[in-house]
Amino acid sequence: MLERSFWTCLTVLALLGAGGPVMAQAPGGVSLTAMIKGLDTPWGLALLPDGGALITERDGAVLYWNGAETRALANVPAVVARGQGGLLDVTLARDFKQSREVFLTYAKPVRGGAATALAVARLSNDATRFENLRDIFVMSTGDSSGRHFGSRVVEAPDGTLFITIGDRGDRPSAQDRARHNGSVIRINRDGSVPADNPFVGQAGILPEIWSFGHRNPQGTDFDAQGRMWTAEHGARGGDEVNLIKRGANFGWPVISYGRHYIGGKIGEGSVKPGMEQPAHYWDPSMAPSGMIIYGGDMFPEWRGDMFVGSLKFDYISRLEITADQAREVEKIQTDETERVRDLVEADDGSIWFIAAGSGTVYRMARP
């Protein structure tokens, strides 16, 4: 069996060329193949049943890749492409083969600036455009800040949608449940609020909120038990992995394991009753982005492990999950892992990831 730590001695035997897919070989028979190149600030990736892919570019394009070349889709949302905002995540509906529905998160132009929004649309049969594009969620207030949009969307096993939203650079707002800032949102696929959300019917609290006290969660996935996990940006230190719980307060900015960028203490320390502790935290910060919890057959030795991309240190973190805790056990770092923005598990068990630094999508697989 392949050693679980083979990446620690990774040697690249082939470099990327100007042509089609080029393979980089790792000891133990694992390959990295450049599948899609020449992307401009790519953010989100979704793999299609026909073998193609959808990729978002932050400036406002959604690209369709047919296995050989890319083309821009028509009828995409108008976005505020400023700072960290723009066209962000893309996720296929679980019933995509029947509905052809696609979910898009983006920075929507609204009064006061921009707001994290979730749109749904049907991908046309010829994959040239979106049809019946419509918003099903827009956060309650806009802001002129170009920071902390959060903006991953996942569909839960029960068919509800979870959207992550950052504090938009307004730290106290993450504790204000009259606003969507700094929260994980749960809605039905038609945009309505599930009756079993934790704060439904409570005065002064927005009913879409599932959990709050988040700084800027940019990665999320469900494990085999149906539990939701997030990867979240801290300040200077204190990047977190969190096991999301119904109605829970994750503490930002009252507690944190990081410090302000200018060096000052954040809030009241790292622990406070009624506020959740992270399942794992990084110090120094590694700037976590997209994540998956692996469940495939290609790498059975990784099944159940979490993979989180690092934007700052150019690697993929592999974490082992035990009960409600996570522990980083390996850093997958090569010339290809340059600003890892998103990760997706393919049907065959390979792992695809966006290297935003080079504008490339890679496939990690056994050759």
For each residue, the residues with C-beta under 8 A, 3 or more apart:
1: 301
2: 6 28 29 30 299 301
3: 6 28
4: 301 302 329 330
5: 8 330
6: 2 3 9 10 26 27 28 30
7: 10 26 330 331 332 333 334
8: 5 330
9: 6 27
10: 6 7 26 27 332 333 334
11: 26 27
12: 15 24 25 334 335 336
13: 24 25
14: 22 23 24 25
15: 12 22 24 335
16: 22 24 34 37 336 360
17: 22
18:
19: 22
20: 68
21: 33 34 35
22: 14 15 16 17 19 33 34
23: 14 31 32 33 367
24: 12 13 14 15 16 31 32 33 334 335 336
25: 12 13 14 29 30 31 367
26: 6 7 10 11 29 30 31 32 334
27: 6 9 10 11
28: 2 3 6
29: 2 25 26 366 367
30: 2 6 25 26 364 365 366 367
31: 23 24 25 26 363 364 365 366 367
32: 23 24 26 334 336 362 363 364
33: 21 22 23 24 362 363 365
34: 16 21 22 37 336 360 361 362
35: 21 53 65 352 361 362 363
36: 39 53 55 65 70 360 361
37: 16 34 358 359 360 361
38: 70 359
39: 36 42 55 57 63 354 359 360 361
40: 57 59 61 359
41: 57 58 59 86 356 359
42: 39 45 55 56 57 58 341 342 354 356 359 361
43: 56 57 58 86 87 88 89 341 342 354 356
44: 54 55 56 88 89 90 91 105 290 342 354
45: 42 53 54 55 56 90 342 344 352 353 354 361
46: 53 54 55 90 91 92 102 344
47: 52 53 92 344 346 347 352
48: 51 52 53 54 92 96
49: 96 97 347
50:
51: 48 67
52: 47 48 64 65 66 67 127
53: 35 36 45 46 47 48 64 65 352 361
54: 44 45 46 48 62 63 64 65 73 90 92 102 123
55: 36 39 42 44 45 46 62 63 65 70 90 354 361
56: 42 43 44 45 61 62 63 87 88 89 90 104
57: 39 40 41 42 43 60 61 62 63 86 87
58: 41 42 43 81 85 86 87 88
59: 40 41 79 81 86 87
60: 57 76 77 78 79 81 86 87
61: 40 56 57 72 73 76 87
62: 54 55 56 57 72 73 76 87 90 104 130
63: 39 54 55 56 57 70 71 72 73
64: 52 53 54 70 71 72 73 127 128
65: 35 36 52 53 54 55 69 70
66: 52 69 70 71 127
67: 51 52
68: 20
69: 65 66
70: 36 38 55 63 64 65 66
71: 63 64 66 128
72: 61 62 63 64
73: 54 61 62 63 64 76 123 127 128 129 130
74: 128 129 130
75: 121 129 130 131 133
76: 60 61 62 73 87 104 130 133
77: 60 87 104 106 108 117 119 133 135
78: 60 108 109
79: 59 60 85 86 87 106 107 108 109
80: 85 86 107 108 109 113 114 146
81: 58 59 60 85 86 87 107
82: 85 86 107 114 146
83: 145 146 147
84: 146 147 148 149
85: 58 79 80 81 82 88 106 107 114 146 149
86: 41 43 57 58 59 60 79 80 81 82 106 107
87: 43 56 57 58 59 60 61 62 76 77 79 81 104 106 107
88: 43 44 56 58 85 104 105 106 107 149 151
89: 43 44 56 103 104 105 151 152 153 342
90: 44 45 46 54 55 56 62 102 103 104
91: 44 46 102 103 153 154 155
92: 46 47 48 54 96 101 102 103
93: 96 99 101 102 103 120 155 189
94: 155 159
95: 98 99 101
96: 48 49 92 93 99 100 101 102
97: 49 100
98: 95
99: 93 95 96 122
100: 96 97 122 123 124 125
101: 92 93 95 96 120 121 122 123
102: 46 54 90 91 92 93 96 120 121 122 123 130
103: 89 90 91 92 93 118 119 120 153 155 161
104: 56 62 76 77 87 88 89 90 118 119 120 121
105: 44 88 89 116 117 118 119 149 151 152 153 163
106: 77 79 85 86 87 88 116 117 119 151
107: 79 80 81 82 85 86 87 88 114 115 116 117 149 151
108: 77 78 79 80 114 115 116 117 135 138
109: 78 79 80 113 114
110: 113 114 115 138 142
111: 142
112: 141 142 143 144
113: 80 109 110 142 143 144 145
114: 80 82 85 107 108 109 110 142 143 144 146 149
115: 107 108 110 138 139 140 141 142 143
116: 105 106 107 108 138 139 149 150 151 163 165 166 180
117: 77 105 106 107 108 135 137 138 139
118: 103 104 105 135 136 137 138 153 161 163 187
119: 77 103 104 105 106 133 134 135 136
120: 93 101 102 103 104 133 134 136 189
121: 75 101 102 104 130 131 132 133 134
122: 99 100 101 102 130 131 132
123: 54 73 100 101 102 127 130 131
124: 100 127 128 129 130 131
125: 100
126:
127: 52 64 66 73 123 124
128: 64 71 73 74 124
129: 73 74 75 124
130: 62 73 74 75 76 102 121 122 123 124 133
131: 75 121 122 123 124
132: 121 122
133: 75 76 77 119 120 121 130
134: 119 120 121
135: 77 108 117 118 119 138 191
136: 118 119 120 161 187 189 190 191
137: 117 118 161 163 185 187 191 208
138: 108 110 115 116 117 118 135
139: 115 116 117 142 165 179 180 181 185
140: 115 178 179 180 206
141: 112 115 179 180 181
142: 110 111 112 113 114 115 139
143: 112 113 114 115 168 169 170
144: 112 113 114
145: 83 113 148 168 169 170
146: 80 82 83 84 85 114
147: 83 84 166 168 169 216
148: 84 145 166 167 168 169 215 216 233
149: 84 85 88 105 107 114 116 165 166 168 216
150: 116 163 164 165 166 214 216 217 218
151: 88 89 105 106 107 116 163 164 165 166 218
152: 89 105 163 164 217 218 219 220 230 290
153: 89 91 103 105 118 161 162 163 164
154: 91 161 162 220 221 222 228
155: 91 93 94 103 159 160 161 162 189
156: 159 160 161 162 186 222 226 228
157: 222 226
158:
159: 94 155 156 188 189
160: 155 156 186 187 188 189 194
161: 103 118 136 137 153 154 155 156 186 187 188 189
162: 153 154 155 156 184 185 186 210 220 228 244
163: 105 116 118 137 150 151 152 153 184 185 187
164: 150 151 152 153 184 185 214 217 218 220 230
165: 116 139 149 150 151 168 180 181 182 183 184 185 214 217
166: 116 147 148 149 150 151 169 181 182 214 215 216 217 218 233
167: 148 170 171 173 174 181 182 214 215 216 252 253
168: 143 145 147 148 149 165 173 181 182
169: 143 145 147 148 166
170: 143 145 167 173 174 181
171: 167 174 215 252 253
172: 175 176 253
173: 167 168 170 176 179 181 182
174: 167 170 171 181 182 183 212 213 214 215 252 253
175: 172 182 212 213 249 252 253 254
176: 172 173 179 181
177: 183 199 204 205 206 209 212
178: 140 204 205 206
179: 139 140 141 173 176 206
180: 116 139 140 141 165 183 185 206 208 209
181: 139 141 165 166 167 168 170 173 174 176
182: 165 166 167 168 173 174 175 212 213 214 215 252
183: 165 174 177 180 209 210 211 212 214
184: 162 163 164 165 209 210 211 212 214 217 220 228 230 244
185: 137 139 162 163 164 165 180 208 209 210
186: 156 160 161 162 194 197 208 209 210
187: 118 136 137 160 161 163 191 192 193 194 208
188: 159 160 161 191 192 193 194
189: 93 120 136 155 159 160 161
190: 136
191: 135 136 137 187 188
192: 187 188
193: 187 188 197 200 207 208
194: 160 186 187 188 197 200
195: 200
196: 200
197: 186 193 194 200 207 208 209 210
198: 209 210 246 247
199: 177 202 205 206 207 209 247
200: 193 194 195 196 197 207
201: 207
202: 199 205 207
203:
204: 177 178
205: 177 178 199 202 209
206: 140 177 178 179 180 199 209
207: 193 197 199 200 201 202
208: 137 180 185 186 187 193 197
209: 177 180 183 184 185 186 197 198 199 205 206 212
210: 162 183 184 185 186 197 198 244 246 247
211: 183 184 214 244 245 246 247 248 249 250
212: 174 175 177 182 183 184 209 248 249 250
213: 174 175 182 248 249 250 251 252 254 275 276
214: 150 164 165 166 167 174 182 183 184 211 217 230 232 242 250 252
215: 148 166 167 171 174 182 232 233 234 235 252 253 256
216: 147 148 149 150 166 167 232 233
217: 150 152 164 165 166 184 214 220 230 231 232 233 242
218: 150 151 152 164 166 231 232 233 288 289 290
219: 152 230 231 232 288 289 290 291 308 309
220: 152 154 162 164 184 217 228 229 230 231 244 291
221: 154 228 229 291 292 293 306
222: 154 156 157 226 227 228 229 293
223: 226 227 229 293 304 321
224: 293 295 304
225:
226: 156 157 222 223
227: 222 223 243 244
228: 154 156 162 184 220 221 222 243 244
229: 220 221 222 223 241 242 243 244 279 291 293 306 321 326
230: 152 164 184 214 217 219 220 240 241 242 244 291
231: 217 218 219 220 239 240 241 288 289 290 291 308
232: 214 215 216 217 218 219 239 240 241 242 250 288
233: 148 166 215 216 217 218 239 285 287 288
234: 215 237 238 239 240 256 257 258 281 282 285
235: 215 238 256 258 259 260 261 266 285
236: 258 259 260 261 263 284 285
237: 234 257 258 259 281 282 283 284 285
238: 234 235 256 257 258 259 266 281 282 283 285
239: 231 232 233 234 258 281 282 283 285 286 287 288
240: 230 231 232 234 250 257 278 279 280 281 282
241: 229 230 231 232 278 279 280 281 288 306 308 319 326
242: 214 217 229 230 232 250 276 278 279
243: 227 228 229 279 324
244: 162 184 210 211 220 227 228 229 230 248
245: 211 248 276
246: 198 210 211
247: 198 199 210 211
248: 211 212 213 244 245 276
249: 175 211 212 213 274 275 276
250: 211 212 213 214 232 240 242 275 276 278
251: 213 254 255 256 267 272 275 276
252: 167 171 174 175 182 213 214 215 255 256
253: 167 171 172 174 175 215 256 266 267
254: 175 213 251 267 268 272 275
255: 251 252 266 267 268 269 270 271 272 275
256: 215 234 235 238 251 252 253 259 266 267 270
257: 234 237 238 240 270 278 281 283
258: 234 235 236 237 238 239 266 283 285
259: 235 236 237 238 256 263 264 265 266
260: 235 236 263 264 265 266
261: 235 236
262:
263: 236 259 260
264: 259 260
265: 259 260 269
266: 235 238 253 255 256 258 259 260
267: 251 253 254 255 256
268: 254 255 272
269: 255 265 272
270: 255 256 257
271: 255 275 277
272: 251 254 255 268 269 275
273:
274: 249
275: 213 249 250 251 254 255 271 272
276: 213 242 245 248 249 250 251
277: 271
278: 240 241 242 250 257 281
279: 229 240 241 242 243 321 324 325 326
280: 240 241 319 325 326 327 328
281: 234 237 238 239 240 241 257 278
282: 234 237 238 239 240 285 286 288 317 328
283: 237 238 239 257 258
284: 236 237
285: 233 234 235 236 237 238 239 258 282 312
286: 239 282 310 311 312 313 315 317
287: 233 239 310 311 312 313
288: 218 219 231 232 233 239 241 282 291 308 309 310 311 317
289: 218 219 231 308 309 310 311 340 341 342
290: 44 152 218 219 231 308 309 340 341 342 343 344 353 354
291: 219 220 221 229 230 231 288 306 307 308 309 343
292: 221 306 307 343 344 345 351
293: 221 222 223 224 229 304 305 306 307 321
294: 299 302 303 304 305 306 307 345 351
295: 224 303 304 345
296: 299 303 345 346 348 349 350 351
297: 300 349
298: 348 349 350 365 366
299: 2 294 296 302 303 349 351 366
300: 297 303
301: 1 2 4
302: 4 294 299 305 318
303: 294 295 296 299 300
304: 223 224 293 294 295 320 321
305: 293 294 302 318 319 320 321 329
306: 221 229 241 291 292 293 294 317 318 319 320 321 326
307: 291 292 293 294 316 317 318 319 332 343 351
308: 219 231 241 288 289 290 291 316 317 319 343
309: 219 288 289 290 291 316 317 337 340 341 342 343 353 354
310: 286 287 288 289 313 314 315 316 317 337 340
311: 286 287 288 289 339 340 341 356
312: 285 286 287
313: 286 287 310 331 333
314: 310 333 337 338 339 340 357
315: 286 310 331 332 333 337 340
316: 307 308 309 310 331 332 333 337 340 343 353
317: 282 286 288 306 307 308 309 310 328 330 331 332
318: 302 305 306 307 328 329 330 331 332
319: 241 280 305 306 307 308 326 327 328 329
320: 304 305 306 326 327 329
321: 223 229 279 293 304 305 306 325 326
322: 325 326 327
323:
324: 243 279
325: 279 280 321 322
326: 229 241 279 280 306 319 320 321 322
327: 280 319 320 322
328: 280 282 317 318 319 331
329: 4 305 318 319 320
330: 4 5 7 8 317 318
331: 7 313 315 316 317 318 328
332: 7 10 307 315 316 317 318 337
333: 7 10 313 314 315 316 337
334: 7 10 12 24 26 32 337
335: 12 15 24 338
336: 12 16 24 32 34 355 358 360 362
337: 309 310 314 315 316 332 333 334 340 353 355
338: 314 335 355 356 357 358
339: 311 314 355 356 357
340: 289 290 309 310 311 314 315 316 337 343 353 354 355 356
341: 42 43 289 290 309 311 353 354 355 356
342: 42 43 44 45 89 289 290 309 353 354
343: 290 291 292 307 308 309 316 340 351 352 353 354
344: 45 46 47 290 292 351 352 353
345: 292 294 295 296 349 350 351 352
346: 47 296 349 350 351 352 363
347: 47 49
348: 296 298 365
349: 296 297 298 299 345 346
350: 296 298 345 346 363 364 365
351: 292 294 296 299 307 343 344 345 346 363 364 365
352: 35 45 47 53 343 344 345 346 361 362 363 364
353: 45 290 309 316 337 340 341 342 343 344 361 362 364
354: 39 42 43 44 45 55 290 309 340 341 342 343 360 361
355: 336 337 338 339 340 341 358 359 360 361 362
356: 41 42 43 311 338 339 340 341 359
357: 314 338 339
358: 37 336 338 355
359: 37 38 39 40 41 42 355 356
360: 16 34 36 37 39 336 354 355
361: 34 35 36 37 39 42 45 53 55 352 353 354 355
362: 32 33 34 35 336 352 353 355
363: 31 32 33 35 346 350 351 352
364: 30 31 32 350 351 352 353
365: 30 31 33 298 348 350 351
366: 29 30 31 298 299
367: 23 25 29 30 31
